[in-house]
Amino acid sequence: MKHFLAVAAVWVATLPAPASAVDPDFAPLSRLIQQTKDATGHPSGTAVAVVKDGKVIYEGYFGEADIAARTPVSRDTVFYIASATKPFFALNALLKEDAGQLDMRLSMREMFPDLCFTGFDADAVTLGDLLVHGSGVDNPPLAWATAFSGLHDAASRRALVRVSTADPEAAHGTFKYTNVGYNIASVWMDTRFGAPWQTQLENAIFQPLGMRHTTARISRAQAAGWTLAKPYSMASEDPRVPLYLTKSDDTMQAAGGLVSTAPDLARFLLAQFPDARVGGLPAATILRSHQTRIGLEAKYQDFQRSGYAWGWYTGPYKGRTMLHHFGGFAGFHAHLSFMPAEGIGLVVLNNEDVLGAQLTNLIADHMYGLLLGEVEVTANSGRRFAELQAKAQAFRRGTLAKREEIRARAWHLSLPRDRYAGTYHHDLLGNMVVAPEGPDGLRIRWGRLEAVATGSDEADQVRIEFVPNSGQLLAFTVKDARVESIAFDGMVFRKTDGAAAAKGSRPAAASPR
């Protein structure tokens, strides 16, 4: 614990031009954040930046980007922001439409005239529908390939678009949050503009806004020597060990594929207020991106959601209109939010995915309460932070007990375990490899993904955690005492002989039809 107490909170504050004579006091919140990290015994990192009235008025950096190396979080620490990428991708599309280079009314049939879609009306689903989560289209294989396995190329991505289906849980015109719409849109935009979406964002947004530590390519961050925050989770058996699943160029995708710093993201929030005149992006396009396009009724922690704009949730917060988007992935939680009428915006980045999400919720409650002049904000925050600290301790105890229960689950395989080992192939998704693990286990690899299986209640099924701390079921098909295939989230990989396996793990460049 001595080490944790030695981790000091560092913040930089520049005075705003407040309406009152009293400047905001950020010190109580800084103490509460650090006290929470000390009390939980987990020094994962948190970066905070606040904008108001056209300038950054607070930056706070806490904990560590790399626990083993004791690398402190600073204003140059780069975090993966997951789905908080969506406002950037949607804005890029709007900028191109306002420049006359695309039309949000373009249908999927017009976008992909050479593909034959079945099960939904491709003439009705538009590019705009894809970007506001109202398409009614689903495509788990495309989402898994681009965000997780990394086994894809331009040809296989286009072929995967063809296997899009009607979403059984949401009809066309009904909001359902997924990554699929952005994935499909990026396949089309890559071809339409002759450059990958990563380059498009760099040219259209990062460079104009002076976001010098933001990229959609992990290789660029590594080559430049940027300090990349490592991913941690309080749900892990050992929360101090980074999660195995880290991002690479082939798993950075349009629905969640940026790394950035708190100061860079503060510049992006400042650009949401045209009066701030940051980067010279067209004010009309910025304001258009804030317009609600589809209605919904939802809540995430303290945040009410009544609509979705172009990459932003909209809804009331503390009696004001707020736009926000968060990003969650194994080992990370990101928060972008702003109140247009009040000129206030908040960035919070974490390299931990359980405590970080709840901590961020309380940081937002305090920060917005402080800047909006709420009475007793410090006392109320003190109570909520204390509750979170107690909750975190109970969560750890529950997590360890749950892991023991999972390990103790019986296996229900109908054949000897070594009969399940082998290579399983999918023409568009590459190879899944099952190998013996110890005397009675199975290890399963699929591109960037890897997991050791545990037992499941159903016959010839196993539980895996391709995504750390998130269980998924994998089912083997057995016929005539032979394992034929693996089914995973509706995707079927067929067991191959040695010759088929020798073709390699990359997907085949199947011809669209």
C-alpha positions in Angstrom: 0.0 0.0 0.0 3.0 2.3 0.6 3.6 2.4 -3.2 0.0 3.4 -3.9 0.1 6.2 -1.4 3.2 7.5 -3.1 1.4 7.8 -6.4 0.6 11.5 -6.5 -2.2 13.1 -8.4 -0.9 15.7 -10.8 -3.1 18.3 -12.4 -2.7 21.4 -14.5 -5.4 24.1 -14.2 -5.7 27.3 -16.2 -8.2 29.8 -15.0 -11.4 30.2 -17.1 -13.3 33.4 -17.5 -16.1 32.5 -15.1 -19.4 34.2 -14.8 -18.8 34.6 -11.0 -15.9 36.0 -9.2 -15.1 32.5 -7.7 -13.0 30.2 -9.7 -13.9 26.5 -9.6 -12.0 24.5 -6.9 -10.9 21.2 -8.5 -8.7 20.0 -5.6 -11.5 18.1 -3.8 -12.2 16.0 -6.8 -8.5 15.3 -7.4 -8.3 14.1 -3.8 -11.3 11.9 -4.2 -10.0 10.2 -7.4 -6.6 9.5 -5.7 -8.2 8.3 -2.5 -10.3 5.8 -4.5 -7.2 4.4 -6.2 -5.4 4.1 -2.9 -8.4 2.5 -1.1 -9.0 -0.1 -3.8 -5.3 -0.9 -4.0 -5.3 -0.7 -7.8 -3.3 2.1 -9.4 -4.6 1.9 -13.0 -4.6 5.2 -14.8 -7.1 7.9 -15.2 -6.8 11.1 -17.3 -9.2 14.0 -17.1 -9.6 17.1 -19.1 -12.3 19.8 -18.9 -13.1 22.5 -21.3 -15.2 25.6 -20.7 -15.8 28.8 -22.6 -13.4 27.9 -25.4 -10.4 26.8 -23.3 -9.1 23.9 -21.3 -9.6 24.8 -17.6 -8.4 21.6 -15.9 -6.2 18.6 -16.6 -5.8 15.8 -14.0 -3.6 12.7 -14.3 -3.7 9.8 -11.8 -2.3 6.3 -11.5 -0.2 4.4 -13.9 -0.1 3.6 -17.6 2.0 0.5 -16.9 1.8 -0.9 -13.4 4.8 -3.2 -13.6 7.0 -0.5 -14.9 5.5 2.1 -12.6 5.0 4.5 -15.5 2.7 7.4 -14.4 -0.1 8.7 -16.5 0.7 12.1 -18.0 -0.8 14.4 -20.6 1.1 12.5 -23.2 -0.3 9.0 -22.2 -2.2 7.5 -25.1 -5.4 5.5 -24.3 -7.5 3.3 -26.5 -10.9 5.0 -26.7 -13.0 2.2 -28.3 -16.5 3.3 -29.4 -15.8 6.9 -28.6 -14.3 6.7 -32.2 -17.8 6.9 -33.6 -18.2 10.7 -33.4 -15.0 11.1 -35.5 -16.1 8.6 -38.2 -19.6 10.1 -38.4 -18.2 13.7 -38.6 -15.8 12.6 -41.4 -18.8 11.3 -43.4 -20.8 14.5 -42.8 -17.8 16.6 -43.9 -17.7 14.7 -47.1 -21.4 15.0 -47.7 -21.3 18.7 -47.1 -18.5 18.9 -49.7 -20.7 17.0 -52.2 -18.7 13.8 -52.1 -21.4 11.5 -50.8 -25.1 11.3 -49.9 -26.4 9.9 -46.7 -29.5 8.8 -48.6 -27.5 6.4 -50.6 -28.9 2.9 -50.2 -26.9 -0.3 -49.4 -28.0 -1.5 -52.9 -26.4 1.5 -54.4 -23.3 1.3 -52.2 -22.7 -2.3 -53.1 -24.3 -2.9 -56.5 -22.4 -6.1 -57.1 -23.5 -7.8 -53.9 -26.7 -9.8 -53.6 -28.4 -9.2 -50.2 -31.1 -11.4 -48.8 -33.4 -11.2 -45.8 -33.7 -7.4 -45.7 -34.6 -4.6 -48.1 -31.2 -3.2 -49.3 -33.0 -0.5 -51.2 -34.4 0.9 -48.0 -31.4 0.8 -45.7 -29.3 4.0 -46.2 -25.8 5.1 -45.3 -27.4 7.4 -42.8 -29.2 4.5 -41.2 -25.9 2.7 -40.7 -24.4 5.6 -38.9 -27.3 6.2 -36.5 -27.9 2.6 -35.6 -31.3 2.4 -37.3 -30.4 0.0 -40.2 -32.1 -3.1 -38.8 -29.0 -5.0 -40.2 -26.8 -7.4 -38.3 -23.5 -9.0 -39.1 -21.6 -10.7 -36.2 -18.9 -12.2 -38.5 -17.8 -8.8 -39.8 -17.8 -7.4 -36.3 -15.7 -10.2 -34.8 -13.2 -10.2 -37.7 -12.6 -6.4 -37.6 -12.6 -5.8 -33.9 -11.3 -9.1 -32.4 -9.7 -11.8 -34.6 -7.9 -9.4 -37.0 -8.2 -12.1 -39.7 -9.5 -10.0 -42.6 -8.4 -8.0 -45.7 -10.2 -5.8 -48.2 -11.6 -8.7 -50.2 -12.9 -10.7 -47.2 -14.4 -7.5 -45.6 -16.4 -6.9 -48.7 -17.4 -10.5 -48.9 -18.5 -10.4 -45.3 -20.7 -7.4 -46.0 -22.7 -9.7 -48.3 -23.7 -12.0 -45.4 -25.4 -9.1 -43.6 -28.8 -10.2 -42.3 -31.9 -8.6 -40.9 -31.5 -8.0 -37.2 -34.2 -10.2 -35.4 -34.2 -7.8 -32.5 -34.6 -4.5 -34.3 -36.5 -3.6 -37.4 -35.3 -1.0 -39.9 -35.8 2.4 -38.4 -35.5 1.2 -34.8 -32.5 2.1 -32.8 -30.2 -0.7 -31.8 -26.6 0.1 -30.8 -24.1 -2.1 -32.7 -20.7 -1.7 -34.4 -22.0 -3.2 -37.6 -23.3 -0.1 -39.3 -20.0 1.7 -39.0 -18.1 -1.5 -40.2 -20.2 -1.7 -43.3 -20.0 2.1 -44.0 -16.2 1.9 -43.7 -15.9 -0.9 -46.3 -17.8 1.3 -48.7 -16.0 4.5 -47.9 -12.6 2.9 -48.2 -13.4 2.0 -51.8 -15.3 5.2 -52.6 -12.4 7.5 -51.6 -9.5 5.3 -52.5 -8.1 5.6 -49.0 -8.7 3.7 -45.8 -10.9 5.3 -43.2 -7.8 5.7 -41.0 -6.2 8.0 -43.5 -9.5 9.9 -44.0 -9.8 10.7 -40.3 -6.2 11.9 -40.2 -6.7 14.3 -43.1 -10.2 15.5 -42.3 -10.0 15.8 -38.5 -6.8 15.1 -36.7 -4.5 17.3 -38.7 -6.9 20.3 -38.9 -7.5 20.1 -35.1 -3.8 19.7 -34.3 -4.4 16.3 -32.6 -0.8 15.2 -32.7 -1.1 12.2 -30.4 -4.2 10.6 -32.0 -4.1 7.8 -34.6 -6.1 4.9 -35.9 -2.9 2.9 -36.3 -1.2 1.3 -33.3 1.9 0.8 -35.4 2.2 4.6 -35.8 2.0 5.1 -32.0 4.6 2.4 -31.4 6.9 3.7 -34.1 6.7 7.2 -32.6 7.5 6.0 -29.1 4.2 7.2 -27.6 3.4 5.9 -24.1 0.5 3.5 -24.6 -1.6 2.7 -21.6 -1.8 -1.0 -20.9 -5.2 -2.6 -20.3 -6.2 -3.8 -16.8 -9.3 -5.1 -15.2 -10.5 -5.4 -11.6 -12.3 -8.5 -12.8 -9.1 -10.4 -13.6 -7.6 -13.0 -11.4 -4.6 -10.7 -10.9 -5.7 -7.1 -11.7 -2.1 -6.0 -11.8 -1.3 -8.1 -14.8 -2.2 -6.5 -18.2 -4.9 -8.3 -20.2 -3.7 -10.4 -23.0 -6.0 -8.9 -25.6 -4.3 -5.7 -26.9 -5.1 -3.7 -30.0 -3.2 -4.0 -33.2 -3.7 -2.4 -36.6 -5.9 -5.2 -37.8 -8.3 -4.9 -34.9 -8.6 -1.1 -35.1 -12.0 -0.7 -36.8 -14.3 2.2 -37.7 -16.7 1.6 -34.9 -13.8 1.6 -32.3 -10.4 2.2 -33.5 -8.6 5.3 -32.1 -5.9 5.9 -29.5 -5.5 9.4 -28.1 -4.6 11.6 -25.2 -6.8 13.7 -22.9 -5.4 17.0 -24.4 -6.1 15.9 -28.0 -9.6 14.8 -27.1 -10.2 18.1 -25.4 -9.4 19.8 -28.7 -12.0 17.7 -30.4 -14.5 18.8 -27.7 -13.6 22.4 -28.2 -14.3 22.0 -31.9 -17.9 21.1 -31.0 -18.3 24.7 -29.9 -18.0 26.7 -33.2 -17.2 29.9 -31.2 -14.0 28.3 -30.0 -12.7 28.3 -33.6 -10.5 25.3 -33.1 -9.1 23.8 -36.3 -11.4 25.6 -38.7 -13.9 22.8 -39.3 -17.1 24.1 -40.8 -19.4 25.3 -38.1 -22.5 24.2 -40.0 -21.3 20.7 -40.2 -20.3 20.5 -36.6 -23.8 21.8 -35.5 -25.4 19.4 -37.9 -23.6 16.5 -36.3 -25.4 17.3 -33.0 -28.9 17.0 -34.5 -30.8 14.0 -33.1 -31.6 11.5 -36.0 -33.4 8.7 -34.2 -35.2 8.4 -30.9 -34.6 5.9 -28.1 -35.2 5.4 -24.4 -32.2 4.2 -22.4 -29.9 4.9 -19.4 -26.3 4.2 -18.7 -25.4 4.8 -15.1 -26.4 8.5 -14.5 -26.8 9.3 -18.2 -30.2 9.4 -19.8 -30.3 8.7 -23.5 -33.3 10.0 -25.5 -31.8 10.1 -29.0 -28.8 9.5 -31.2 -27.3 12.1 -33.5 -24.3 11.6 -35.8 -22.1 9.6 -33.5 -23.4 11.2 -30.3 -26.1 10.1 -27.8 -28.3 13.0 -26.8 -30.4 13.4 -23.7 -30.9 15.4 -20.5 -28.3 15.6 -17.7 -28.6 17.7 -14.7 -31.5 19.6 -16.4 -29.4 20.5 -19.4 -29.0 19.0 -22.9 -25.9 16.8 -23.1 -24.3 15.0 -26.0 -22.0 12.1 -25.1 -20.3 9.0 -26.3 -18.4 6.4 -24.3 -16.1 3.6 -25.2 -15.7 0.3 -23.5 -13.3 -2.5 -24.3 -11.3 -5.1 -22.3 -9.1 -3.0 -20.1 -10.3 0.5 -21.2 -13.2 3.0 -20.6 -13.4 6.3 -22.3 -15.8 9.2 -21.8 -16.5 12.2 -24.1 -19.4 14.6 -23.2 -20.4 18.2 -23.6 -23.2 20.6 -23.0 -23.6 22.9 -26.0 -25.5 25.7 -24.3 -23.2 25.8 -21.3 -19.9 25.6 -23.3 -18.7 22.8 -21.0 -17.1 19.5 -22.1 -15.4 16.6 -20.3 -12.9 13.9 -21.3 -12.1 11.0 -19.0 -9.9 8.1 -20.0 -9.1 4.9 -18.0 -7.0 1.9 -18.7 -9.2 -0.3 -16.5 -12.7 -1.5 -17.5 -14.7 -2.1 -14.3 -13.8 0.4 -11.6 -12.9 2.9 -14.4 -16.4 3.1 -15.7 -18.0 3.7 -12.3 -15.2 6.1 -11.3 -15.8 8.1 -14.5 -19.5 8.3 -13.7 -18.7 10.0 -10.4 -16.1 12.3 -11.9 -18.7 13.5 -14.4 -21.3 14.0 -11.6 -18.8 16.1 -9.6 -17.3 18.1 -12.5 -20.6 19.1 -14.1 -22.1 19.8 -10.7 -19.2 22.0 -9.8 -19.3 24.0 -13.1 -23.1 24.3 -13.0 -23.0 25.7 -9.4 -24.7 22.8 -7.6 -24.7 23.3 -3.8 -23.0 20.6 -1.6 -21.3 19.1 -4.6 -18.2 18.1 -2.6 -20.2 16.5 0.3 -22.4 14.6 -2.1 -19.3 13.4 -4.1 -17.6 12.3 -0.9 -20.5 10.0 -0.1 -20.7 8.5 -3.5 -16.9 8.0 -3.8 -16.9 6.2 -0.4 -19.7 4.0 -1.6 -17.8 3.1 -4.7 -14.7 2.2 -2.7 -16.7 -0.2 -0.5 -18.4 -1.6 -3.6 -15.0 -2.2 -5.3 -13.8 -4.3 -2.4 -17.0 -6.4 -2.4 -16.7 -6.8 -6.2 -13.2 -8.3 -5.9 -14.4 -10.9 -3.4 -17.3 -11.8 -5.6 -15.1 -12.0 -8.7 -12.7 -14.5 -7.1 -15.6 -16.7 -5.9 -17.1 -16.6 -9.4 -13.8 -17.7 -11.0 -13.6 -20.7 -8.6 -17.2 -21.6 -9.5 -16.4 -21.4 -13.3 -13.2 -23.6 -12.9 -15.2 -26.2 -11.0 -17.9 -26.7 -13.8 -18.0 -30.2 -15.1 -17.2 -31.0 -18.7 -19.8 -32.7 -20.9 -17.8 -33.8 -24.0 -19.0 -37.0 -25.7 -15.6 -38.0 -27.0 -12.1 -38.1 -25.5 -10.7 -34.6 -25.3 -7.9 -35.1 -27.8 -10.5 -35.9 -30.5 -11.6 -32.2 -30.5 -8.1 -30.9 -31.2 -7.4 -29.7 -34.8 -7.9 -26.9 -37.2 -11.3 -25.6 -38.1 -11.7 -23.4 -41.1 -14.1 -20.7 -42.3 -13.6 -19.3 -45.8 -14.1 -15.7 -44.8 -13.0 -15.8 -41.2 -9.8 -17.9 -41.3 -8.8 -20.8 -39.0 -9.7 -21.6 -35.4 -7.2 -24.0 -33.8 -8.0 -26.2 -30.9 -5.0 -27.8 -29.1 -4.6 -29.9 -25.9 -3.8 -27.9 -22.8 -2.3 -29.9 -19.9 -3.7 -33.3 -19.1 -7.4 -32.5 -19.6 -7.8 -29.0 -21.1 -8.3 -27.3 -24.4 -6.7 -24.1 -25.7 -8.5 -22.3 -28.6 -6.9 -19.8 -30.9 -8.5 -17.6 -33.5 -6.2 -14.9 -35.0 -5.5 -12.4 -32.2 -7.9 -14.3 -29.8 -6.9 -17.0 -27.4 -8.6 -18.8 -24.5 -8.4 -21.9 -22.3 -11.8 -23.6 -22.3 -13.7 -24.5 -19.2 -16.7 -26.8 -18.8 -20.3 -26.0 -19.8 -23.7 -27.5 -18.8 -24.5 -28.5 -22.4 -23.2 -31.5 -24.2 -20.2 -30.9 -26.4 -20.0 -27.2 -25.5 -17.2 -25.3 -23.7 -17.0 -21.9 -22.1 -14.3 -19.6 -23.4 -13.2 -16.0 -22.7 -11.9 -14.7 -26.0 -12.8 -11.3 -24.6 -11.2 -11.2 -21.1 -13.7 -11.5 -18.2 -16.6 -12.1 -20.6 -17.7 -15.6 -21.2 -18.8 -17.0 -24.5 -20.0 -20.5 -25.5 -18.4 -22.6 -28.2 -20.3 -25.6 -29.5 -18.8 -28.7 -31.2 -20.9 -30.7 -33.7 -20.2 -34.4 -33.3 -21.5 -37.0 -35.7 -20.6 -40.7 -35.9 -18.0 -40.3 -33.2 -16.2 -37.6 -35.2 -16.0 -33.9 -34.5 -17.2 -32.1 -37.6 -17.3 -28.4 -36.8 -17.3 -25.6 -34.2 -20.2 -23.1 -34.0 -19.5 -19.7 -32.3 -21.9 -16.8 -32.3 -23.7 -18.1 -35.4 -20.4 -18.7 -37.3 -19.5 -22.3 -38.3 -15.9 -23.4 -38.7 -15.5 -26.9 -40.2 -12.7 -29.3 -39.2 -10.1 -29.7 -41.8 -7.6 -32.3 -42.8 -3.9 -31.5 -43.0 -4.0 -30.3 -46.6 -6.9 -27.8 -45.9 -5.2 -26.5 -42.8 -2.0 -25.9 -44.8 -3.8 -23.1 -46.7 -3.1 -20.9 -43.7 -5.1 -19.0 -41.1 -6.0 -15.9 -43.3 -9.4 -15.8 -44.8 -9.8 -16.7 -48.5 -10.5 -13.9 -50.9 -14.0 -15.2 -51.8 -15.7 -13.8 -54.8 -18.7 -11.6 -53.9 -22.0 -12.9 -55.3 
